[in-house]
Amino acid sequence: MRILYDSKNLKYKTPFGCLKAGEVCSIRLDIPSSCMAKEVILLFINEHTGKEHRFSMSFMRKEDMYDIYSLKFSIDCAGLYFYKFLITDENTTFELYKEGKYDTNIGSGDMWQLSVYEKDFCVPNVFKGKVMYQIFPDRFNKEGDCDLKNKLTPFYIHENKNDTPHFKPNENGEVLNNDFYGGNLKGIEKKLAYIKSLGVSIIYLNPIFKAFSNHRYDTCDYKKIDEMLGTEADFISLCKAAYEMGIKIILDGVFSHTGSNSIYFDSEKIFGTGAVSNENSPYRQWYNFSEYPHKFDAWWGIKTLPAVNELNDGYLDYIIRDNKSVISHWLKLGADGFRLDVADELPDEFIYLLRKRVKEIKKESFVLGEVWEDASNKISYGKRRKYFVGSELDSVMNYCFKNAIIDFVCGKIAAEDFAYRVMEICENYPADSLNSLMNFLSTHDTARIINSLSGCEMPNTKEKQAEYKLSKEERSLGTQRLFTAAFLEFVLPGNACIYYGDEIAMEGFGDPFCRRYYEWDNKNEETYLLFKSLGEMKNSCPALQNGDIGFEITDSLMIIKRSCNSEVFKAVINLSDEAHILKGKCVICHNADKLSGATVLRKGGFVAFKE
């Protein structure tokens, strides 16, 4: 007989998941009576300080063949904790660990995790359970002409919007990423009504600041709009128009490095103000030179992206602390927050100061981090991060759900494994962070979702990737799976983010083929209507915005329950080859037939009910 404990089961631990500092938690442990336990200790270890917290558990009663021990406790200090049980019987003391998904094991295994976050940590409701839309600005829509006389050169503008983005290296072996399609801020503003039709209330823009490249992750000037995109007045106009439609604008903050061709570094000696062009430059201390001016730290060794010392006082003042800082500048012009590029490479202290300052300037704002793994226990550069327990980020990009959805829909994992992977994130993230996750199916860094779901194999050369078109069979399979994948994205906790063009099933492998110009003349009406309906569903159900989550899985059905106050939302997916008749008021369905008060769910179909 095993000792019974499951941190995800309310029978054994309440409340579910993370705790606020000082919040009371109840834990129960079922020990076989044959063990004849004399003492049970719950041992917590603070991952950041190494400090131990020991709590003695009390014998409560016998149930069948088990002795029930329980405890109510609280932890006042925010931090990431790992815990195990110490059990003493008549002869010895042994340690109890987690084994597998739900079991326990004596002597070896993993410790359980508990995140304790600050009492006052919260995320504004306007960023919880909403629909987001991500735009790669150069590739979305062009309206009018912009003044390019000060645009960094050389650059190339495609005459044909259907052109494949440049991907081949030049004679020096460099891929310059300096080809443009002319998408601009006025073009985005022109399409706000279209974006709103999808139920969107948050737009996330890839970098818009002055830069050399089309992706603009090589910042030239943090306080200027890139000339290809327009002007500061265009940005103000976009924010004003979006605000009137109930849409928030989130900007991409690239603060771990600048461009080498920038007013700060100035490797080309164009501006005369940078660390290379002027040895007395105030920006010189931002960078780490091992041999001035030729050898310096660069992001991932890429010499066009010199790394900055984020904790340099001059840099902190410029980006965060000054009254006219970069953060202050854009928030006061209309931005509602920032997505932090490569958050893993930004010091905890920098992120904390940035979020604190953002909230001081604009209370209803949002700070999102780019993290590809479980952000609650992330280790980067040998250090355990404090994104949530240190009140550094409101939330993160959610690659964990994305990967789980793709694996499940493609048949690589069973429903039980999918549920476990989802619930692990739900357990590890504070509720406000969980409900404000950026859930997505693809981004500017990954293959388009229809490619990922199509069953095709990605060609092993860029040349073949560039010319690849899904076959009729691949596109059919990808579209079929996309319906289920999108349904899950919108049902799970967090903001459902649409990467521009996914709603019309645009194709493409990774960068730069996932960054093609929006196909306004090739709109897939079927998938557009799917995302439109899912947006309406998300926005009309409080349980999908801020509700608890649970799974019920049988041999034939996977049921996801979201509940908030008196509202219960049920999402059902048919896992079997047989049709199922399900009673309830249908909110949305696919591969199903609606009857009076019931739905016939066919193979691979899904249906949602609201009670």
N, C-alpha and C positions, 0 to 999 in steps of 0.2 A: 504494500500500500504506500502510495506517495503522500508526502505532505502537500496540502492543497493551498495554492495562492495564485491569483491571476490579477495583476494590477489593472487590467482593462475591464474587469468584471466588478460592477458596483456591489456585489455581495462581499467582495474582499477589500475594496478600497473606495471610499467616497470622500470628497467629490472625485469625479473622473478627471484624470489628466493633471495639469499643472496646478500649483497653489499660489495664491497671493501671500506675500510675507505676513505672517501672523494668523493666517487662515487655519481653522481647525480641520484636521483630517482624521478619518477613522480607518483603521486597518485591522483586518481579521486574518488569522492563520489557523488552518485546520490540521492538527497533528494526530496521526494514528495513536490511539490510547496505548497500544503496545509499546510505543516509544518510551512511555513513562517519563515525559519531560518534567524537569524540576524548575527550569528557568528559561524564559524566552526573551531575548534582547533584539530590538530593532536598531541596527547600526547604520547611520548616515555618514557619508564622507563628502565634505565640500570640495568639489573638484578644483576650485581656484585657490583655496587656502590650505587644503589638506586637513582642516579641523574636523574632528569627529563629534557626532551627536548621538548619544545612546539613550534609548527609551525602553523601559521595562514593560513588557506586555503582561496582561493579567489573564488568569484562567477564568473563563466565564461559565462554561457548562460542558456537558457531554452531549454529543449528537451521534446516534448510532455507534460507530466504532471510532469516533474522533473526539479529541479534546479540543475545544474551541478557545483560542486565545485572542484577545482584542486590545486595542489601544486607541486613545484619542490624543493627538499631539499637534503642535504647531512649530514652525520654524520662522524666526523673526528676521533672519538675514537672507536677503535675496542671493541666489546663486544656483549653480548646477550641482545637484547632489546625485550620488549613486548609493544604493543601499542593499543590504543583505540581512539575513537573520542569523543570530547566534543562539543555538539551542543546547541546553545542558540536560543530560539524562543522568542516570545513576552513576555512570562510569566516566563520561567525557563530555567535552563541548565540541560541537561540530557546526560548520557553516552551511547555510542554505542559500543556493543560488538559483537563478533562472536558467531553464534549459529549453531550447526550441522556442516555439511561439507561446505556449501557455503552461508548460510544465515546470516543475522544480527539480533540483538535484542537490544531493549532499556532497560537499567537498570541492566541487568544481562547476564552472559555468560562468554566466554573465551576471553582473549586478543589475538590479532594476534602476531606472532613471527617474528622477523627479526634479523638475524645474520649478524654482521658487522665484517669482518676479515681484517687482516693487508694487506696493499698494496702489500708488497713484498712476500706474501705467494704464493707458487707454488709447484707443484709436477712434477717431470720429466716426459716427454711424454712416456718414456719406461715403465712406471708403470701405464699407463692409457689405459683402453679399451683392455687389453691383455687377454691371457689365462694363468691361473695359475694351478699348480698341487700341492696338499698337500700330503706329505708322512709322515707316522708314521714309522720311520726308521727301527725298529726291525722287522717290518712285511711286508716289501716290497720285498727285494731280497737279497740273500746271494751270495757272490763271494769270494771263498777262505776262509782260516781260519785266525782268529785274535788271537793275543797273549793275553791270559786271566789271566796271572799269577798275575796281580795287580787288577783284577776285584773284586769289593766289594762282599763279600760273606754273606750268602749263595745265590746261584742262581741255576736255573734249566734250561736246554736247551731241548726243544722238539725235539725228533727224527723225528716225523711225522709232516710235515708242515700243515696238515689238522686237527691237534688237536684243540680242543676248548681251548681258553685261560683260565688259572686258575682264578676262581672267588670265591672259597669257603674259608672261614676263617680258620686259623689254630687253634690249641688247645687253644690259647690265645684270640681267637675271632678277629684276625687281618688278613686282606687281604694284603699280602706282595707285590703283583705285581712284584715278582722276577722270573717269568718264561719268558724265552726268546726263540726266534726262530732263532736268528743268523743273521737277516738282517743287512747289514753293508754298509759303504760308497762306497766301491768297487762295491757292488751289485747295488747301485743306479747309479754309473757311467756306469756300464755295460748296463743299461737300458735307458740311455739318448736318444738314437735314437728312442726307443719306445715312450718315453715321448714326444719327439719333433714331432712325427707323429701325435700327437693330437693337434698340433699348439701351444704348450706351450712355453712361453718365461720367465716365472717366476716359480721357485720352492720354496715352503715354507716347511721347515723341522721342524717337532716337535723336542723337545730338543735333542741335540747331546752331551752335555757336560757330563763329568763323573758324575755318580749318582748310587744309589743302585738299583732303580726300572727300569722296562722296559719302563715306560713313561718318566722318567728322569725329572719330575717336582720337584724332590727333589735333587737339585744340590749339588754335592760334591765338585767340583772344576770347576769354571767358565772358566778356561784357559786350560782345558784338554779335549780331545775327550774321550768319554767313551770307555774302552777297547773292549767292545763287538762290537763297530762300526768300530774300526780301529785306525788309528794314525793321527797326524796332517798332515803328508805327504799325507795321503789318502784324507784328506779334501782339501788340496791345489790342488791335482790332480783332484778332482771332480770339483772344482771351475774353474780350467783351461779348462777342457774338456767342461763344461757347457758354459763358456764364448765363446769358439770357435763355439758353436752351437747357440749363441745368446740367452742364458738362464741366468737369474739372480738367485742368491741363497739368500733366506731370512731365517734367523735363528730365533728360538724361544728364546726370552729373558725372563727369569723367575726371576724377580727382587723384588718381594714383600716378598719373603721368600727363605730360603735355605733348604737343607736337614739337619736333625739332625745328620746324619752320614756323616759329611763333614769336610773338613779341617778348616772350619770357626766356626762350633759349636762343633763338635767332642764329641757327647754324649756317643759314644762307647769307647772313649779314645784310638783310633787307631793311630791318627796322632800326638798328643801331641801339636798341634798348636791352637786348638780351644778354644772358650769361656768357655766351660765346663772343658776341660782337663787342661787348663792353665789359671789361674785367671789373669795372666799378659798378656794374648793374646791381640794383637792389634785388634782382631775381637770382643772382649767382648763388646765394646761400640756399636756394630751394633745391639745388641739385648736388649730387655727390660725385665730385670729380676725383678720380684716382691719379690722373695726369692731365692737368688743365692745358688746353681745352678739348683734347682729343679723346680721352678715356673717361667714361662716366657710366654710372648705373643706368640701365635702360630696361623698360618693361619687357620681360621675357627675352632680353637680349636684342630687341629690335631697336636699332640705332635711331630710327625716326621717331621713337617714342621714349624720350628720356624720362626716367622715373624721378619723382619729386620726393623730398623729405616732408611728409605731410604734417609733422609736428614742429617744423620750423616756425618760429613765431611770426616771421614775415608772411609765410604762406597761410598760416591760420588766420591772421588778420585779414589778408586779401580775400580769402575764400569765405570765411565765416564771421569773424569778430567785428570788423569795422562797420560803421554805420552805412558805408557805401560798398559793403562786401558783395561778392558775386551772388551769394545766397539772398541777401537783402535786395539787391538790384532786381532780380527776376521775380521774386515773390511780390514786390511792390508794383511791378508792371503787370501782374495778373496770373503768374504761375501759382499752382496750388501744392507744389511739393517736388520731390526729386526721387528718381531711381538712381541708386549709386552703382555705377559700373564697378565690376570686380571688387565687391565689398570685402572679399577675403584678403585683399591686398592693402586694405586701409586699416590703420591701427584702431583698436577699440576706442581709444581716447578721442581720435579725430571724429569717428562716427557719432560718439556720444555728444560731443560739442556741437556737431552739425545739427543733429536732431533737436537738441535743446534750443539752439538759436532759431531754427525753422519754426518751432512751436511758439517761441516768444514773438516772432514777427507776425505769424498768421496761425491762430489757434487751430482752425479747421484745415490742417495741412497734413501731408502724408510723406513719409520717408520709407522707401522700398529698397531692399538690397538684392543685388545679383548674387545668389548663392545656389550652387547646383546640387548640393546634398542636403541632408537633414541639418537645418541651420541651428537646431537646439543644442547639438553636441559637436558641431563642426570644429575640426582642428586644422589650422592653417599655419604653415611655417613653424610647426612644433608647439603651437599655442592654442589652448581651448578658447573658443570665442565666446563673447558675452552678448550676442545680438539681442536676445530677449531678456535674459536675467539682469542685464545691465542697462535696460531701457535705451538701447541704441537704435534699433530699427522698429518701425511699426510692423513691418512684415517683409516677406521675401518673394522672389520669383519661385514658383513651385515646380521644379523639375521632377520631384518625387512623385507627385500625382500624374504628371504627364507620362512618365516612363511606365508607371503602373497601368494606366489606361491603355497605352499602346500594347503592352505585353498581354493584358487581358483580352482586348478586342482581337488581337492577332492569334489568340489561342496558345500563347506561350506559358501562361500561368492559369491556374484554376480560380474560381470565384473566391474560394477560401483564402488563397494567397493574396488576391487583390484586396479583399477586405482587411486582411492583416496589415498590409503595407499602408493602406489609407488610415487605419485606426492608430498605427504607430505614430504617424505625423500628428493626428488629432490629439493623441495623448501627450506628445512632447511639446506642443506649441501652446502658448497662452491663448485663451478663447478669442480675444480681440485680434491677435496676430493670425490665428487660424481663419477667422472669418474675413480677413482682409488680404489673404494670399492672392498673388497674381497667378491664377490657374490658366494654363494655355496648352495648346496642342502643338504649336510650332512658333518659332521666333526668327529673328534675323540671323541667329547663330545655328539654326538647325534646319534639317530638311522640311519642306512643306509636308503637312500632315497627310495629305492624300498620297504622297509618295511613300511615306512611312507605313501606310496601311495597305498599300496596293499589292504587296507580295513580291514586288520587283526587287532585284538585287542592284545596289548602287554600282555603276561602272567604276572601274579602278583608275580611270584617268579623267582629268578635268575636261578634256576634249570630248570624251564620250558622254560625260554627264551633261555638258552644254547642249548637245544635240538630242538627248534622250527625250522621247515622248512616251507616256504610258500607252500601252496597247488598249484596245477596247475592253478586253477582259480584265486587265489590271485596273483600269479606271473604274470599271463597274464594281470590282471587289473593294477598291479603295473608297468609293462613294458609299457603298453599303456599310462598310465598317465605320466610316466617318459619322454616319447618323448616330450609331451607338456611342462612339467616342465623345462626340459633342454633347450628347445627352448626359453622359457621366460628368463631363467637365462642368456643366451648368448645375448639376444636382449636388455635387460635392461642396463642402464648405469653402468659402473664399469668393473672390471676384473672378468671373469667367471672362478671360481676355481673348479677343479675336485678333489674330495677327492679320493685318490688312491683306485681303485677297483670299484668305482661307474660307471666308463665307461664300465665295464663288468657285471654290475648289481649284484655285490656281496650283500649278505644278512647279516642281523644282527641287533639286537636291540641296546640299548645303551652300554656304557663302561661295560665290555671289549669286547662285542660281535661285536661291530663295528670296532674292531681292530684285526681282524683275519689276518692271513698271506695271501698275494696276491695269488689268484687262477690262477697261470700261465697255468695250464693244464685244466682249465674249463672256457675258454674265451667265453663270449657271443658276437659273431661277429656282431649281429644286433645292439646292443647298442654301441659297440665300434665304428662302422662305423657312427652311429649317432653323437657321440661326435667328431669324426674326421671331419665330414662334418660341424658341428657347429663351430669348431675351424677355419676351412678354411674360413667360412662365416665371422666370427668375425675379422679375420686378413686382409680380403680383402675389408672391408667396413669402410672407415674413419668415416662415420656417426655413426657406432656402437662403435667407440673408443672415440669420442670426440664431439658427436652431441647432439643437443637439443632433447627433448622428448615431445610427446603429444599423447593424446588418442582421438579416435572417436569410440563411442559405439552406436550400434543400437540394435534392438531386436534380430538380427541374427548374427551380426559380432562384434568382438572387433578388432580395428585397432590401432596398435602402430606405430607412426611415429617418426623416428630419422632423423634429418637433419643436415648437415654440409656443409657450403658453397653451392655449386650447387647440391650436392648429397642428395637424399631423399631415405630412406630405409623404407619400409612398411612391418610390420609383421601383418598378418591377422589370426584370430582364429575363426572358425565357432562355434557359440554358439547355433545353432538351429539343428533341425532334418532334415532340408532340405539341398540339395546340392546347391552350389552357383558357378556361372561361373564368374571368375575374370580375367580381362585382365592385361597383364604385363609380363615382362621377369622374370621368376621364378628363384630364387636363391636356394631355398630349399623348400621342401614340404613333408607333411605326411598325410596319409588318403586323397589323392588327385590324380587326373589324369591330366597329362600334355597334353595340346592341342597346336596347333600352335598359339603362341601369347596369350594363355590364360590357366587357370587352373580351373578344376572342383574340388571344395573343398567340401568334404563329411562331414558328421556329426563328430564332434570332431577333424576335421583336421586343419592343419595350413599350411600357405604358406608365403614366403617372396619374395618381389619384390624390385629391386633396380632401381631407376630412375636417 
